[in-house]
Amino acid sequence: MKTLDENFDTLLAEEVTPGVVQVTLNRPDRYNAMTNTMFVEMERLAWGLDGEDDLRVVILTGAGKAFCSGYDLADADDLPNLGALGMLDQQERAARALAAIRSLRVPVIGAINGPAAGGGFSLALAADIRIGSPAAKFNAAFVRIGLSAGDLGTSWLLTRLIGPAKTSEICFTGRIVGAEEAAELGLINSISDPDDLIADALGLAEQIVANSPGGVQLSKRALQANLEVGSYATAIELENRGQALLTRSPDMVEALNAFKEKRRPVFEGK
């Protein structure tokens, strides 16, 4: 993948198995805190990966002890001086980065290896699936620093994931949600031993890779789009279009032939 040949200051990206790219936030000395450089690189990497025909799954994790501690407060002193339009530009730069990750056409698995706070919590929510180590913990800390939990998609994504009442409690108190509670709430899908977290994420990725690429990608598109529509009828219409498109793909013919011949299908993703 040509995108992986690029150099990044705050990210590591490598193809760990065919079609599966692991992206690691790489500022462990700052608990992978976000900077403007990271936002720009994250958006650039996501758009580059989205154009790679062989891409099937992205695994997103953090280097060291944390997943992501949010915006680097060492860079926050100037924020009050930016002015309204300057701060809006700052917010939109960050939002574009997280939206680019969420909008990847392939599934994104968040391997949450440690704390995910503030914008790091928002980034974890941008993944389609999250698994965590026992050290994973989540904190919508915005209210503790005079800001709103309406930040980088948190208010929209968390409400739909765990419901409005629990979201309100977590956001209004700014309290920490540990790994066990996160699993009970459905905030993470499962808990893995620290040494097994990436291997378990990779195992999940390989299960996804074994399926029809087009089927997986249009499933993600339907699931995300139908979070935003207002009616059952609209959702059905979107699903019908996806299924009609996929029946034109040679992968469906291959899957049917493989079933009849009692063998594994070989998908081309076309």
ZASEFI-612328 format. One record per residue (C-alpha): residue number from 1; residue in three letters; z, y, x. Coordinates in nm, 4 decimals. Layout:
PT   pos   code          Z          Y          X
PT   NUM    ALA          Z          Y          X
...
END
This chain:
PT   pos   code          Z          Y          X
PT     1    MET     0.0000     0.0000     0.0000
PT     2    LYS    -0.1140     0.3254     0.1581
PT     3    THR     0.1715     0.5234     0.0040
PT     4    LEU     0.4190     0.3259     0.2144
PT     5    ASP     0.2558     0.4532     0.5330
PT     6    GLU     0.3807     0.8050     0.4611
PT     7    ASN     0.6905     0.9411     0.6336
PT     8    PHE     0.9889     1.0578     0.4298
PT     9    ASP     1.3045     1.2300     0.5540
PT    10    THR     1.5356     1.1249     0.2688
PT    11    LEU     1.3851     0.7994     0.1419
PT    12    LEU     1.2927     0.4568     0.2734
PT    13    ALA     1.0183     0.2634     0.0960
PT    14    GLU     0.8975    -0.0868     0.1795
PT    15    GLU     0.7185    -0.3712     0.0072
PT    16    VAL     0.9802    -0.6473     0.0158
PT    17    THR     0.7658    -0.9117    -0.1559
PT    18    PRO     0.4085    -0.8853    -0.2872
PT    19    GLY     0.3992    -0.6164    -0.5534
PT    20    VAL     0.7701    -0.5285    -0.5258
PT    21    VAL     0.8669    -0.2046    -0.3512
PT    22    GLN     1.2260    -0.1212    -0.2620
PT    23    VAL     1.3018     0.2507    -0.2521
PT    24    THR     1.6284     0.3427    -0.0800
PT    25    LEU     1.7907     0.6841    -0.0945
PT    26    ASN     1.8586     0.7381     0.2740
PT    27    ARG     2.1278     0.9996     0.3344
PT    28    PRO     2.4261     0.7672     0.3772
PT    29    ASP     2.6283     1.0253     0.5724
PT    30    ARG     2.6171     1.2461     0.2584
PT    31    TYR     2.6542     0.9583     0.0102
PT    32    ASN     2.2806     0.9966    -0.0626
PT    33    ALA     2.3362     1.3384    -0.2151
PT    34    MET     2.0245     1.5042    -0.3531
PT    35    THR     1.8515     1.7972    -0.1850
PT    36    ASN     1.5342     1.9864    -0.2626
PT    37    THR     1.3632     1.7829     0.0080
PT    38    MET     1.4673     1.4630    -0.1697
PT    39    PHE     1.3393     1.5910    -0.5041
PT    40    VAL     1.0003     1.6759    -0.3544
PT    41    GLU     0.9778     1.3445    -0.1687
PT    42    MET     1.0881     1.1442    -0.4714
PT    43    GLU     0.8179     1.2993    -0.6878
PT    44    ARG     0.5532     1.2532    -0.4179
PT    45    LEU     0.6508     0.8900    -0.3609
PT    46    ALA     0.6551     0.8102    -0.7327
PT    47    TRP     0.3113     0.9585    -0.7928
PT    48    GLY     0.1758     0.7784    -0.4877
PT    49    LEU     0.3192     0.4435    -0.5929
PT    50    ASP     0.1890     0.4877    -0.9449
PT    51    GLY    -0.1622     0.4873    -0.8043
PT    52    GLU    -0.1174     0.1592    -0.6180
PT    53    ASP    -0.3027    -0.1146    -0.8057
PT    54    ASP    -0.0895    -0.3923    -0.6556
PT    55    LEU     0.2450    -0.2404    -0.7569
PT    56    ARG     0.4427    -0.4529    -1.0052
PT    57    VAL     0.8111    -0.3511    -0.9794
PT    58    VAL     1.0201    -0.0852    -0.8052
PT    59    ILE     1.3793    -0.1508    -0.6965
PT    60    LEU     1.5829     0.1683    -0.6480
PT    61    THR     1.9063     0.1654    -0.4477
PT    62    GLY     2.1131     0.3689    -0.2020
PT    63    ALA     2.1901     0.3306     0.1680
PT    64    GLY     2.5510     0.2821     0.2724
PT    65    LYS     2.8443     0.2932     0.0324
PT    66    ALA     2.6992     0.5065    -0.2480
PT    67    PHE     2.4047     0.4986    -0.4825
PT    68    CYS     2.3841     0.8764    -0.5172
PT    69    SER     2.6602     1.1369    -0.5314
PT    70    GLY     2.4489     1.3944    -0.7138
PT    71    TYR     2.3312     1.7317    -0.5885
PT    72    ASP     2.4522     1.8075    -0.2373
PT    73    LEU     2.7276     2.0657    -0.2861
PT    74    ALA     2.6659     2.1854     0.0694
PT    75    ASP     2.3480     2.3385    -0.0739
PT    76    ALA     2.5122     2.4669    -0.3915
PT    77    ASP     2.6641     2.7924    -0.2624
PT    78    ASP     2.3420     2.9828    -0.3245
PT    79    LEU     2.2875     2.8554    -0.6784
PT    80    PRO     2.4801     3.1370    -0.8535
PT    81    ASN     2.2646     3.3908    -0.6677
PT    82    LEU     1.9281     3.2502    -0.7707
PT    83    GLY     1.8970     3.4384    -1.0977
PT    84    ALA     1.7945     3.2849    -1.4274
PT    85    LEU     1.4326     3.2144    -1.3374
PT    86    GLY     1.5231     3.0944    -0.9893
PT    87    MET     1.7756     2.8499    -1.1325
PT    88    LEU     1.5231     2.7322    -1.3905
PT    89    ASP     1.2789     2.6621    -1.1079
PT    90    GLN     1.5520     2.4658    -0.9273
PT    91    GLN     1.6287     2.2606    -1.2381
PT    92    GLU     1.2645     2.1881    -1.3044
PT    93    ARG     1.2085     2.0711    -0.9468
PT    94    ALA     1.4899     1.8185    -0.9869
PT    95    ALA     1.3797     1.7184    -1.3369
PT    96    ARG     1.0230     1.6517    -1.2228
PT    97    ALA     1.1508     1.4131    -0.9571
PT    98    LEU     1.3578     1.2072    -1.1997
PT    99    ALA     1.0856     1.2161    -1.4646
PT   100    ALA     0.8382     1.0831    -1.2070
PT   101    ILE     1.0662     0.7861    -1.1386
PT   102    ARG     1.1175     0.7134    -1.5079
PT   103    SER     0.7452     0.7541    -1.5780
PT   104    LEU     0.6318     0.4946    -1.3256
PT   105    ARG     0.3990     0.2578    -1.5104
PT   106    VAL     0.5897    -0.0463    -1.3768
PT   107    PRO     0.9529    -0.1438    -1.4378
PT   108    VAL     1.2179     0.0265    -1.2252
PT   109    ILE     1.5299    -0.1770    -1.1465
PT   110    GLY     1.8304     0.0269    -1.0377
PT   111    ALA     2.0448    -0.1685    -0.7896
PT   112    ILE     2.3580     0.0439    -0.8172
PT   113    ASN     2.5490    -0.0329    -0.4983
PT   114    GLY     2.8224     0.2310    -0.5315
PT   115    PRO     2.9108     0.5611    -0.6987
PT   116    ALA     2.6456     0.7306    -0.9135
PT   117    ALA     2.7765     1.0771    -0.9947
PT   118    GLY     2.6255     1.3825    -1.1597
PT   119    GLY     2.2542     1.3851    -1.0899
PT   120    GLY     2.2963     1.0417    -0.9322
PT   121    PHE     2.4137     0.9159    -1.2713
PT   122    SER     2.1031     1.0751    -1.4228
PT   123    LEU     1.8860     0.8985    -1.1657
PT   124    ALA     2.0475     0.5625    -1.2455
PT   125    LEU     1.9751     0.6232    -1.6144
PT   126    ALA     1.6085     0.6858    -1.5298
PT   127    ALA     1.5735     0.3180    -1.4309
PT   128    ASP     1.4599     0.0691    -1.6958
PT   129    ILE     1.7183    -0.1917    -1.5934
PT   130    ARG     2.0404    -0.1479    -1.3967
PT   131    ILE     2.2489    -0.4050    -1.2151
PT   132    GLY     2.5565    -0.3088    -1.0172
PT   133    SER     2.7959    -0.4271    -0.7533
PT   134    PRO     3.1714    -0.4155    -0.8247
PT   135    ALA     3.1692    -0.0841    -0.6350
PT   136    ALA     2.9314     0.0736    -0.8862
PT   137    LYS     3.0905     0.3542    -1.0823
PT   138    PHE     2.9475     0.6310    -1.2954
PT   139    ASN     3.0630     0.9866    -1.3465
PT   140    ALA     2.9043     1.2663    -1.5507
PT   141    ALA     3.1007     1.5167    -1.3483
PT   142    PHE     2.9178     1.8284    -1.4652
PT   143    VAL     3.2024     1.9721    -1.6740
PT   144    ARG     3.4341     1.9531    -1.3743
PT   145    ILE     3.2215     2.2079    -1.1872
PT   146    GLY     3.1490     2.4421    -1.4763
PT   147    LEU     2.8185     2.2857    -1.5792
PT   148    SER     2.6870     2.0926    -1.8799
PT   149    ALA     2.6251     1.7193    -1.9103
PT   150    GLY     2.2918     1.8239    -2.0580
PT   151    ASP     2.1375     1.7746    -1.7158
PT   152    LEU     1.8354     1.5807    -1.5876
PT   153    GLY     1.8073     1.3666    -1.9001
PT   154    THR     2.1673     1.2443    -1.9151
PT   155    SER     2.2390     1.3726    -2.2662
PT   156    TRP     1.9255     1.2032    -2.4028
PT   157    LEU     1.9260     0.8751    -2.2112
PT   158    LEU     2.2987     0.7979    -2.2157
PT   159    THR     2.3284     0.8624    -2.5894
PT   160    ARG     2.0486     0.6162    -2.6604
PT   161    LEU     2.1919     0.3606    -2.4203
PT   162    ILE     2.5576     0.3474    -2.5273
PT   163    GLY     2.5767     0.5608    -2.8429
PT   164    PRO     2.6917     0.9168    -2.9154
PT   165    ALA     3.0671     0.8599    -2.9386
PT   166    LYS     3.1112     0.6934    -2.5990
PT   167    THR     2.8652     0.9359    -2.4438
PT   168    SER     3.0673     1.2285    -2.5786
PT   169    GLU     3.3914     1.0879    -2.4410
PT   170    ILE     3.2460     1.0240    -2.0949
PT   171    CYS     3.0718     1.3619    -2.0779
PT   172    PHE     3.3545     1.5743    -2.2199
PT   173    THR     3.6247     1.4214    -1.9984
PT   174    GLY     3.4185     1.3773    -1.6822
PT   175    ARG     3.6031     1.0512    -1.6237
PT   176    ILE     3.4810     0.7646    -1.4055
PT   177    VAL     3.3322     0.4520    -1.5633
PT   178    GLY     3.3861     0.1477    -1.3396
PT   179    ALA     3.1525    -0.1485    -1.3065
PT   180    GLU     3.3306    -0.3753    -1.5564
PT   181    GLU     3.3424    -0.1114    -1.8279
PT   182    ALA     2.9806    -0.0181    -1.7528
PT   183    ALA     2.8786    -0.3789    -1.8125
PT   184    GLU     3.0762    -0.3936    -2.1376
PT   185    LEU     2.9099    -0.0748    -2.2597
PT   186    GLY     2.5619    -0.1945    -2.1645
PT   187    LEU     2.5275     0.0787    -1.9054
PT   188    ILE     2.4483    -0.1930    -1.6518
PT   189    ASN     2.2975    -0.5314    -1.7352
PT   190    SER     2.5141    -0.7340    -1.4981
PT   191    ILE     2.7450    -0.7237    -1.1951
PT   192    SER     2.6486    -0.8881    -0.8662
PT   193    ASP     2.8517    -0.9597    -0.5550
PT   194    PRO     2.7858    -0.6808    -0.3039
PT   195    ASP     2.6025    -0.9139    -0.0657
PT   196    ASP     2.3860    -1.0468    -0.3498
PT   197    LEU     2.2944    -0.7216    -0.5252
PT   198    ILE     1.9518    -0.6701    -0.3691
PT   199    ALA     1.8737    -1.0426    -0.3809
PT   200    ASP     1.9591    -1.0480    -0.7516
PT   201    ALA     1.7453    -0.7404    -0.8114
PT   202    LEU     1.4623    -0.9104    -0.6250
PT   203    GLY     1.5081    -1.2278    -0.8314
PT   204    LEU     1.4804    -1.0229    -1.1482
PT   205    ALA     1.1734    -0.8467    -1.0085
PT   206    GLU     1.0084    -1.1799    -0.9308
PT   207    GLN     1.0609    -1.2934    -1.2905
PT   208    ILE     0.8797    -0.9790    -1.4020
PT   209    VAL     0.6014    -1.0214    -1.1448
PT   210    ALA     0.5332    -1.3727    -1.2788
PT   211    ASN     0.4183    -1.2209    -1.6082
PT   212    SER     0.0964    -1.0460    -1.7040
PT   213    PRO     0.0846    -0.7064    -1.5275
PT   214    GLY    -0.0865    -0.5424    -1.8223
PT   215    GLY     0.1569    -0.6946    -2.0675
PT   216    VAL     0.4569    -0.5690    -1.8710
PT   217    GLN     0.3144    -0.2206    -1.8241
PT   218    LEU     0.2209    -0.1732    -2.1896
PT   219    SER     0.5592    -0.3165    -2.2910
PT   220    LYS     0.7279    -0.0462    -2.0831
PT   221    ARG     0.5016     0.2168    -2.2345
PT   222    ALA     0.5834     0.1001    -2.5879
PT   223    LEU     0.9583     0.0800    -2.5237
PT   224    GLN     0.9730     0.4287    -2.3758
PT   225    ALA     0.7371     0.5919    -2.6232
PT   226    ASN     0.9114     0.4401    -2.9232
PT   227    LEU     1.2425     0.5920    -2.8146
PT   228    GLU     1.0810     0.9239    -2.8960
PT   229    VAL     0.8996     0.8599    -3.2231
PT   230    GLY     1.0553     0.9312    -3.5588
PT   231    SER     0.9378     0.6448    -3.7747
PT   232    TYR     0.8851     0.2697    -3.7907
PT   233    ALA     0.5234     0.3240    -3.8957
PT   234    THR     0.4490     0.5294    -3.5835
PT   235    ALA     0.6096     0.2640    -3.3653
PT   236    ILE     0.3994    -0.0093    -3.5246
PT   237    GLU     0.0832     0.1951    -3.4726
PT   238    LEU     0.1573     0.2300    -3.1018
PT   239    GLU     0.2340    -0.1416    -3.0688
PT   240    ASN    -0.0884    -0.2358    -3.2496
PT   241    ARG    -0.2959    -0.0300    -3.0058
PT   242    GLY    -0.1289    -0.1939    -2.7063
PT   243    GLN    -0.1844    -0.5460    -2.8349
PT   244    ALA    -0.5475    -0.4724    -2.9209
PT   245    LEU    -0.6094    -0.3440    -2.5686
PT   246    LEU    -0.4454    -0.6450    -2.4042
PT   247    THR    -0.6553    -0.8966    -2.5953
PT   248    ARG    -0.9553    -0.7458    -2.4117
PT   249    SER    -0.7987    -0.8368    -2.0768
PT   250    PRO    -0.9003    -1.1538    -1.8874
PT   251    ASP    -0.5301    -1.2138    -1.8255
PT   252    MET    -0.4769    -1.3182    -2.1867
PT   253    VAL    -0.7611    -1.5711    -2.1638
PT   254    GLU    -0.6127    -1.6992    -1.8386
PT   255    ALA    -0.2688    -1.7343    -1.9966
PT   256    LEU    -0.4093    -1.9353    -2.2887
PT   257    ASN    -0.6109    -2.1593    -2.0558
PT   258    ALA    -0.3100    -2.2161    -1.8316
PT   259    PHE    -0.0999    -2.3146    -2.1333
PT   260    LYS    -0.3601    -2.5686    -2.2432
PT   261    GLU    -0.3969    -2.7047    -1.8896
PT   262    LYS    -0.0182    -2.7178    -1.8323
PT   263    ARG    -0.0256    -2.4980    -1.5219
PT   264    ARG     0.1033    -2.1570    -1.4159
PT   265    PRO    -0.1306    -1.8693    -1.4993
PT   266    VAL    -0.2867    -1.6649    -1.2215
PT   267    PHE    -0.2946    -1.3059    -1.3414
PT   268    GLU    -0.5336    -1.0461    -1.2020
PT   269    GLY    -0.3891    -0.7381    -1.3679
PT   270    LYS    -0.7243    -0.6190    -1.4989
END
